[in-house]
């Protein structure tokens, strides 16, 4: 059984539902299997670094804060 692990930002339940559905469809089509597991790890922006900066700082700067 393939397992997909997604590392990403917080998302509402409907977004996660759609993500799981679409990822499962693709894996079933490509692998030709029925059972697929999807694990979503949500990461706060202050726990993610991009190019030496916290993502939370980058986003605040873009928003003009």
Secondary structure, 3 states (H helix, E strand, C coil): CEEEEEEECCCCHHHHHHHHHHHHHHHHHHHCCCCEEEEEEECCHHHCEECCEEHHHHHHHHCCC
